[in-house]
Amino acid sequence: QVQLVESGGGLVQPGGSLRLSCAASGFTFDHYYMNWFRQALGKERELVARVSINGAETDYADSVKGRFVVSRDNAKNMAYLQMNSLKPEDTAMYFCSAGYKPAYWGQGIQVTVSS
């Protein structure tokens, strides 16, 4: 059974940092791009970051460039999103997904940036 399970979310103050993790199982992890999406209340889901199969190539939304870092560890079937210099505008539900055109999705995890 395919599973993507996010962890590491929660409440953080503006300017703080948080690292999200995504544990994958039930598919060949190193055959898939890994993506992080987010959806804020009242807004459409957007692609935040994406990392290639071997981890060498990354893409970021303009709003997070220079602040977020996406990575993966194929030996552990894990993907990560390091979030730095967090802003209230980053508040959203964050989703891990697999595939260049996403095929698999996690359930999502809440990140709230507030003082």
Salt bridges, closest charged atoms under 4 A:
GLU46 OE2 - ARG38 NE 2.83
ASP59 OD2 - ARG50 NH2 3.37
ASP62 OD1 - LYS65 NZ 3.13
ASP90 OD1 - ARG38 NH1 2.99
ASP90 OD2 - ARG67 NH1 2.77
